[in-house]
Every structure is written in C-alpha cells, then in structure tokens.
Amino acid sequence: GREGKVGVRGAGNGVSNGRGLNAAGRSGSVGRKRREVNPKLTTQKIIAFGSAGRWRAALKIFRDFPAKDVFTYTAAMTACCRCGRIGEAMEIFAEMKANGIRPTVVTYSALFGGAAYAREGWGVPVIPKLFEELKKDGFEASLKMLESAVYTFAKAGEDEKILFRRGLGRFAGMF
C-alpha cells in the first residue's frame, strides 16, 4: 500500500489531516528548522506599514524582531514620524541609545523630519533635544535638518529667530 508513500495522511510525515493538525496531533512543522528572519526585509516592512499610516503594526513588527540594529531602530522611528507620532519616535530613540546603538545621520534626519510633521506644536520641544544629541554624537546639522527645525517652529507660529532665543543658533550655524 500507500502507507510508506510521501504525502500520505497519518504516516507521521507532517501532512495535515484537514483540521490544521499533522499526524502527531501537533500544529505547525515538526522537526523543521525555524526560518531566519531577513533584517532588510523586516526594516522595509516596518517602513511600509508606517508609510501606510499603520504605526502600531509597524511597531509590532519592530518589537517582535529579535536582532535590532540601527537600521531597524531608524525604520521604527521613521514609521512613527510618518504618522505624526514624534513622542513614540523619541521613546524608540532613547531606547536605542540606552541599548548602546549609535544613531546615524539618517536617524537624525528622520527625527527632524518627524518633528516638522508632528501634530501642531508637538515637534517644538523635540528640536532642542535633537540638536543636543546631534552634537553629543559628533554630527553637524544638515541643511535638511535645519529646514525641518525652521518649519517646525513656523508651523507652531514662531520664526527661525526662536533658534537663537533658545540658544540653538550655535548648532544651526547657517542662520
């Protein structure tokens, strides 16, 4: 008979019985290696969900990913920023730094952009913190970061002179 053939139900070979269980009465694969998660694909999924306005789903993917690096942290911050969630992005930023992962210029660009597009006025208190952290990490503000800072203040009803009033002109250097 058919007992020894591959693909026969009840032969203990992992073929489903139609109820979602294999012959051993277990769900899922038996004895198979767990597939490795691709970090680049995970990063892209996080960004895609954020771009679609699904920041909670993006953060679930991020939280479930075991091997977080600067790219996955930056992707999670970007997802939050694209959804106007600068507070959540800054929490992830603090977690990243607490875990000893050094941000990149791309990380800072995402956060400055996120501050610019945060809900009305929410980005204003973030800008001074970002300039301080940027300086601590040995980076200089890019033109795009400065534009985001000015836009954030303008959106809140301020002008670029607030950078100087808040003592940030030394970081901006270009104003």
C-alpha positions as CSV (number, residue, x, y, z in Angstrom):
1,G,0.0,0.0,0.0
2,R,0.1,3.6,0.4
3,E,1.4,3.7,4.0
4,G,5.1,4.3,3.1
5,K,4.5,7.0,0.4
6,V,5.3,10.6,1.0
7,G,2.3,12.8,1.4
8,V,0.0,10.2,2.9
9,R,-2.0,11.3,5.9
10,G,-1.4,9.5,9.1
11,A,2.1,8.5,8.0
12,G,3.7,10.8,10.6
13,N,5.2,13.0,7.9
14,G,3.7,16.3,8.8
15,V,0.9,16.2,6.2
16,S,-2.2,17.9,7.5
17,N,-5.3,16.0,8.3
18,G,-7.6,18.9,7.2
19,R,-8.1,20.1,10.8
20,G,-4.7,22.0,10.9
21,L,-3.0,19.2,12.7
22,N,-0.4,16.7,11.5
23,A,-0.4,13.0,12.1
24,A,1.2,13.5,15.5
25,G,-1.7,15.8,16.5
26,R,0.5,18.9,16.5
27,S,0.1,22.1,14.6
28,G,2.9,23.6,12.6
29,S,6.1,22.0,11.4
30,V,7.6,19.2,13.3
31,G,11.4,18.9,13.3
32,R,11.9,21.6,10.8
33,K,14.3,24.5,11.4
34,R,12.8,27.8,12.1
35,R,13.3,30.1,9.1
36,E,15.7,33.0,9.7
37,V,14.2,36.5,9.6
38,N,15.7,38.7,7.0
39,P,16.7,42.1,8.7
40,K,16.5,44.1,5.4
41,L,13.0,42.7,4.7
42,T,11.9,43.4,8.3
43,T,13.2,47.0,8.0
44,Q,11.3,47.5,4.7
45,K,8.1,46.1,6.3
46,I,8.4,48.5,9.2
47,I,8.8,51.5,6.9
48,A,6.0,50.3,4.6
49,F,3.5,49.9,7.4
50,G,4.5,53.4,8.7
51,S,4.0,54.9,5.2
52,A,0.6,53.3,5.1
53,G,-0.3,55.1,8.4
54,R,-0.2,51.9,10.4
55,W,2.4,52.8,13.0
56,R,1.1,50.3,15.6
57,A,1.5,47.4,13.1
58,A,5.0,48.8,12.3
59,L,5.9,48.8,16.0
60,K,4.7,45.3,16.5
61,I,7.0,44.1,13.7
62,F,9.8,46.1,15.3
63,R,9.1,44.8,18.8
64,D,8.9,41.2,17.6
65,F,12.2,41.4,15.7
66,P,15.0,39.9,17.9
67,A,18.1,41.3,16.4
68,K,17.5,45.1,16.4
69,D,20.2,47.3,14.9
70,V,20.5,51.0,13.9
71,F,18.6,50.2,10.7
72,T,15.6,48.6,12.4
73,Y,15.5,51.3,15.1
74,T,15.6,54.0,12.4
75,A,12.9,52.3,10.5
76,A,10.7,52.2,13.5
77,M,11.3,55.9,14.2
78,T,10.6,56.7,10.6
79,A,7.3,54.8,10.7
80,C,6.3,56.7,13.8
81,C,7.4,60.0,12.3
82,R,5.4,59.4,9.0
83,C,2.3,59.0,11.2
84,G,3.0,62.2,13.2
85,R,3.9,60.2,16.3
86,I,7.1,62.1,17.3
87,G,6.7,61.1,21.0
88,E,6.8,57.4,20.2
89,A,9.8,58.0,17.8
90,M,11.7,59.8,20.6
91,E,11.0,56.9,23.0
92,I,12.5,54.5,20.5
93,F,15.4,56.8,20.0
94,A,16.0,56.8,23.8
95,E,15.7,53.0,23.9
96,M,18.2,52.7,21.0
97,K,20.8,54.9,22.8
98,A,20.2,53.1,26.1
99,N,21.0,49.8,24.3
100,G,24.3,51.2,23.1
101,I,23.3,51.6,19.5
102,R,24.8,54.8,17.9
103,P,22.4,56.7,15.7
104,T,23.4,57.8,12.2
105,V,22.7,60.9,10.2
106,V,19.8,59.2,8.7
107,T,18.3,58.5,12.1
108,Y,18.6,62.2,13.0
109,S,17.1,63.3,9.6
110,A,14.1,61.1,10.2
111,L,13.6,62.6,13.7
112,F,14.0,66.2,12.5
113,G,11.5,65.4,9.7
114,G,9.2,63.8,12.2
115,A,9.3,66.9,14.4
116,A,8.4,69.0,11.4
117,Y,5.3,66.9,10.6
118,A,4.2,66.2,14.2
119,R,0.9,67.3,15.4
120,E,0.6,71.1,15.9
121,G,3.3,72.2,18.3
122,W,4.4,68.8,19.4
123,G,7.7,69.0,17.5
124,V,8.8,72.2,19.0
125,P,10.2,70.8,22.3
126,V,11.9,67.9,20.4
127,I,14.1,70.2,18.3
128,P,16.4,71.4,21.1
129,K,16.8,67.8,22.3
130,L,17.7,66.7,18.8
131,F,20.3,69.4,18.4
132,E,21.9,68.5,21.7
133,E,22.0,64.8,20.9
134,L,23.3,65.5,17.4
135,K,26.2,67.5,18.9
136,K,26.9,64.8,21.5
137,D,27.2,62.2,18.8
138,G,29.6,64.3,16.8
139,F,27.4,65.2,13.9
140,E,26.7,68.5,12.2
141,A,23.2,69.6,11.3
142,S,22.5,69.2,7.6
143,L,20.5,71.7,5.6
144,K,17.5,69.4,5.6
145,M,17.6,69.1,9.4
146,L,17.8,72.9,9.7
147,E,14.9,73.3,7.3
148,S,12.9,70.9,9.3
149,A,13.7,72.8,12.5
150,V,12.6,76.1,11.0
151,Y,9.5,74.5,9.5
152,T,8.6,73.0,12.9
153,F,8.8,76.5,14.6
154,A,7.0,78.2,11.7
155,K,4.2,75.7,11.9
156,A,3.8,76.5,15.6
157,G,3.6,80.2,14.9
158,E,7.2,81.0,15.5
159,D,10.0,82.1,13.2
160,E,13.6,81.0,12.8
161,K,14.7,83.6,15.4
162,I,13.4,81.2,18.1
163,L,16.5,79.1,17.3
164,F,18.6,81.9,18.7
165,R,16.3,82.7,21.6
166,R,16.5,79.1,22.6
167,G,20.3,79.1,22.3
168,L,20.3,76.8,19.2
169,G,21.9,79.2,16.8
170,R,25.3,77.8,17.7
171,F,24.1,74.4,16.3
172,A,22.4,75.8,13.3
173,G,25.5,77.9,12.2
174,M,23.8,78.7,8.9
175,F,21.4,81.4,10.2
